[in-house]
Amino acid sequence: MPQVIEAVLFDLDGTLADTAPDMALTVNRMRARRGLDPVAAELVRPHVSSGARGMIVAAFGIAPGDPQFPGLREEFLELYAENLCDGTRLFPGMAEVLDLLESEGIGWGVVTNKFERFARPVIEGLGLGRRAAVVIGGDTSPRAKPFPDPLLLAAATMGVAPMRTLYVGDDERDVQAARAAGMPVIVAGYGYLGDGTPPAQWGADDIVDSPQGIASWVRSRRAP
């Protein structure tokens, strides 16, 4: 019999919120500084879940290990801090999902690899600062996803056993981290997903195509 879900943890970029507009704006500001044409948001969108690294690779074709990469990464972080929540919005239907969870007494929080100094202002900008039970960034615990540390820290902070804490993400690292933490995990099929291994091969418990699918999954595991 499936475990009853008592808490839900969300990845931020591509799961809870569509942060791609602000991430794309940042790399296009960088390109403008260099006299380059802007890149289409849809080109960089699949790489948003990989953070600054993914955006630099997508927008400039420069990967970690290239001598230019560290400087570009620092520039990206500096500029992104200026427009963290200008175009960022909750995915359609997500506000209703959060309302439902709260009405059922199910706590929720955010575990992201985005640095905490960026993640918290985004959550605040979305009007969720007082509602999220926990916000764990990529630098909050010693190791970020795909290690289980941030997920275990979040569950412990909420006082819920990992096996009763659902994690929802849109990257293979999310599934790996949840499995290592002993948490059930579903993939946000509406998210960014990247261009690597297909989500069906990640080993999640399910893939949902909308935030409403998350609510349905949790509802099927509510306590009687």
C-alpha positions as a printed NumPy array, in Angstrom:
array([[  0.   ,   0.   ,   0.   ],
       [  1.441,   3.448,  -0.913],
       [  2.715,   5.643,   1.886],
       [  0.437,   8.496,   2.905],
       [  1.932,  11.815,   1.833],
       [  2.277,  14.318,   4.679],
       [  4.516,  16.901,   2.988],
       [  5.472,  17.978,  -0.523],
       [  8.791,  19.474,  -1.574],
       [  9.141,  21.229,  -4.917],
       [ 12.12 ,  22.017,  -7.061],
       [ 11.918,  25.707,  -7.959],
       [ 12.967,  26.286, -11.581],
       [ 10.696,  24.402, -13.966],
       [  8.566,  22.785, -11.26 ],
       [  7.066,  25.349,  -8.916],
       [  7.706,  28.404, -11.077],
       [  8.547,  29.331, -14.652],
       [ 11.795,  31.224, -14.08 ],
       [ 12.936,  30.972, -17.705],
       [ 11.96 ,  34.549, -18.679],
       [ 14.323,  36.09 , -16.127],
       [ 17.102,  33.608, -16.82 ],
       [ 16.829,  34.316, -20.559],
       [ 16.771,  38.059, -19.896],
       [ 20.028,  37.709, -17.982],
       [ 21.962,  35.911, -20.72 ],
       [ 20.601,  38.312, -23.302],
       [ 21.868,  41.255, -21.248],
       [ 25.242,  39.527, -21.309],
       [ 25.036,  39.065, -25.078],
       [ 24.025,  42.697, -25.57 ],
       [ 27.16 ,  43.777, -23.711],
       [ 29.136,  41.917, -26.352],
       [ 27.229,  43.232, -29.34 ],
       [ 25.542,  39.885, -29.935],
       [ 21.948,  39.336, -30.986],
       [ 19.592,  38.018, -28.317],
       [ 18.833,  34.312, -28.191],
       [ 15.241,  33.108, -28.179],
       [ 13.897,  32.182, -24.766],
       [ 12.814,  28.813, -26.152],
       [ 16.418,  28.006, -27.067],
       [ 17.685,  28.364, -23.506],
       [ 14.515,  27.245, -21.728],
       [ 15.39 ,  23.5  , -21.585],
       [ 18.643,  24.381, -19.81 ],
       [ 17.241,  26.547, -17.016],
       [ 17.218,  23.704, -14.473],
       [ 20.993,  23.502, -14.853],
       [ 21.304,  27.065, -13.558],
       [ 24.09 ,  29.417, -14.595],
       [ 26.085,  26.564, -16.09 ],
       [ 23.247,  25.494, -18.363],
       [ 22.434,  29.016, -19.433],
       [ 26.026,  29.851, -20.342],
       [ 26.392,  26.648, -22.328],
       [ 23.125,  27.318, -24.171],
       [ 23.677,  31.023, -24.845],
       [ 27.427,  31.054, -25.496],
       [ 28.449,  27.456, -26.193],
       [ 31.017,  27.729, -23.384],
       [ 31.159,  24.871, -20.889],
       [ 32.858,  24.437, -17.499],
       [ 36.56 ,  23.866, -18.087],
       [ 36.765,  26.66 , -20.631],
       [ 38.935,  29.533, -19.311],
       [ 36.111,  31.984, -20.031],
       [ 33.528,  30.074, -18.031],
       [ 34.238,  31.299, -14.453],
       [ 34.031,  34.946, -15.487],
       [ 30.827,  34.404, -17.43 ],
       [ 29.303,  32.557, -14.505],
       [ 30.084,  35.364, -12.075],
       [ 28.699,  37.922, -14.531],
       [ 25.523,  35.886, -14.932],
       [ 24.974,  35.672, -11.167],
       [ 25.619,  39.393, -10.733],
       [ 23.124,  40.366, -13.421],
       [ 20.524,  37.77 , -12.471],
       [ 20.4  ,  39.204,  -8.948],
       [ 18.998,  42.408, -10.486],
       [ 15.968,  40.729, -12.092],
       [ 15.149,  37.688, -10.007],
       [ 11.395,  37.907, -10.227],
       [ 10.484,  40.31 , -13.034],
       [  8.989,  37.779, -15.441],
       [  8.967,  34.731, -13.156],
       [  5.517,  33.302, -12.421],
       [  3.993,  30.213, -10.863],
       [  3.049,  27.656, -13.482],
       [ -0.667,  27.784, -14.346],
       [ -2.598,  25.796, -11.769],
       [  0.199,  25.766,  -9.193],
       [ -1.434,  28.38 ,  -6.963],
       [ -4.487,  26.139,  -6.684],
       [ -2.277,  23.145,  -5.863],
       [ -0.641,  25.032,  -2.992],
       [ -4.075,  26.109,  -1.726],
       [ -5.237,  22.504,  -1.818],
       [ -2.213,  21.202,   0.057],
       [ -2.656,  23.799,   2.773],
       [ -6.382,  23.09 ,   3.057],
       [ -5.548,  19.419,   3.6  ],
       [ -2.966,  20.226,   6.253],
       [ -0.087,  19.11 ,   4.022],
       [  2.993,  21.279,   4.467],
       [  5.094,  22.195,   1.474],
       [  8.51 ,  23.647,   0.816],
       [ 11.167,  24.234,  -1.807],
       [ 14.45 ,  22.414,  -2.374],
       [ 16.463,  23.839,  -5.244],
       [ 20.041,  23.949,  -6.445],
       [ 19.626,  27.702,  -6.965],
       [ 21.692,  29.463,  -4.299],
       [ 19.615,  30.383,  -1.277],
       [ 20.362,  34.096,  -1.73 ],
       [ 18.519,  33.876,  -5.048],
       [ 15.857,  31.328,  -4.149],
       [ 14.457,  33.182,  -1.157],
       [ 13.863,  36.486,  -3.01 ],
       [ 12.133,  34.561,  -5.807],
       [  9.832,  32.869,  -3.297],
       [  9.175,  36.241,  -1.661],
       [  8.531,  37.827,  -5.047],
       [  5.927,  35.181,  -5.78 ],
       [  4.161,  36.04 ,  -2.514],
       [  4.953,  32.686,  -0.928],
       [  7.537,  33.669,   1.662],
       [  5.255,  33.137,   4.654],
       [  3.628,  30.03 ,   3.233],
       [  6.628,  27.855,   2.39 ],
       [  7.521,  25.722,   5.416],
       [ 11.132,  25.509,   4.278],
       [ 13.361,  26.875,   1.513],
       [ 16.6  ,  24.977,   0.928],
       [ 19.061,  26.307,  -1.642],
       [ 21.969,  24.696,  -3.415],
       [ 24.376,  26.086,  -0.833],
       [ 22.256,  25.514,   2.291],
       [ 23.58 ,  22.021,   2.995],
       [ 27.115,  20.721,   2.36 ],
       [ 26.089,  18.889,  -0.802],
       [ 23.457,  19.831,  -3.364],
       [ 21.304,  17.533,  -5.504],
       [ 21.81 ,  14.823,  -6.756],
       [ 22.968,  14.116,  -3.192],
       [ 20.116,  13.561,  -0.713],
       [ 21.387,  16.063,   1.868],
       [ 19.096,  19.018,   1.036],
       [ 16.   ,  16.828,   0.811],
       [ 16.749,  15.156,   4.131],
       [ 17.381,  18.551,   5.733],
       [ 14.044,  19.841,   4.451],
       [ 12.133,  16.81 ,   5.715],
       [ 13.822,  17.016,   9.106],
       [ 13.038,  20.734,   9.345],
       [  9.378,  19.999,   8.607],
       [  9.342,  17.065,  11.013],
       [  8.114,  14.587,   8.398],
       [  9.625,  11.197,   7.605],
       [ 11.288,  11.067,   4.159],
       [  9.08 ,   8.158,   3.096],
       [  6.034,  10.384,   3.661],
       [  7.523,  13.381,   1.863],
       [  6.912,  13.69 ,  -1.873],
       [  9.52 ,  15.416,  -4.005],
       [  8.575,  16.949,  -7.355],
       [ 11.218,  17.992,  -9.879],
       [ 11.96 ,  18.359, -13.571],
       [ 15.575,  17.154, -13.734],
       [ 17.153,  13.72 , -13.479],
       [ 19.155,  14.937, -10.48 ],
       [ 15.875,  15.503,  -8.67 ],
       [ 14.936,  11.864,  -9.039],
       [ 18.4  ,  10.702,  -8.029],
       [ 18.339,  12.864,  -4.909],
       [ 14.868,  11.724,  -3.902],
       [ 15.724,   8.064,  -4.388],
       [ 18.863,   8.492,  -2.273],
       [ 16.764,  10.187,   0.413],
       [ 14.128,   7.444,   0.424],
       [ 11.4  ,   9.768,  -0.841],
       [  8.686,   9.108,  -3.39 ],
       [  9.28 ,  11.299,  -6.42 ],
       [  7.341,  12.441,  -9.455],
       [  8.545,  14.354, -12.505],
       [  7.01 ,  17.646, -13.57 ],
       [  6.577,  16.76 , -17.219],
       [  5.519,  20.348, -17.942],
       [  8.942,  21.603, -16.789],
       [ 12.243,  22.198, -18.541],
       [ 13.485,  18.556, -18.556],
       [ 16.773,  19.314, -20.357],
       [ 17.947,  17.465, -23.441],
       [ 19.573,  14.402, -21.875],
       [ 18.041,  11.073, -20.888],
       [ 14.246,  11.009, -21.42 ],
       [ 12.255,  11.43 , -18.173],
       [ 10.652,   8.028, -18.631],
       [ 14.089,   6.531, -17.946],
       [ 14.782,   8.479, -14.746],
       [ 13.077,   5.956, -12.479],
       [ 10.475,   8.251, -10.903],
       [  7.21 ,   7.014,  -9.432],
       [  5.229,   8.971, -11.988],
       [  5.339,  11.775, -14.552],
       [  2.598,  14.405, -14.507],
       [  1.838,  16.83 , -17.307],
       [  0.442,  19.656, -15.172],
       [  0.445,  20.931, -11.599],
       [ -3.05 ,  19.515, -11.274],
       [ -1.474,  16.091, -11.755],
       [  0.564,  16.667,  -8.601],
       [ -2.619,  17.361,  -6.656],
       [ -4.255,  14.224,  -8.013],
       [ -1.211,  12.125,  -7.098],
       [ -1.178,  13.45 ,  -3.537],
       [ -4.936,  13.144,  -3.172],
       [ -4.752,   9.456,  -4.044],
       [ -2.446,   9.008,  -1.04 ],
       [ -4.293,  11.025,   1.547],
       [ -5.065,   9.543,   4.922],
       [ -8.629,   8.126,   5.067]])
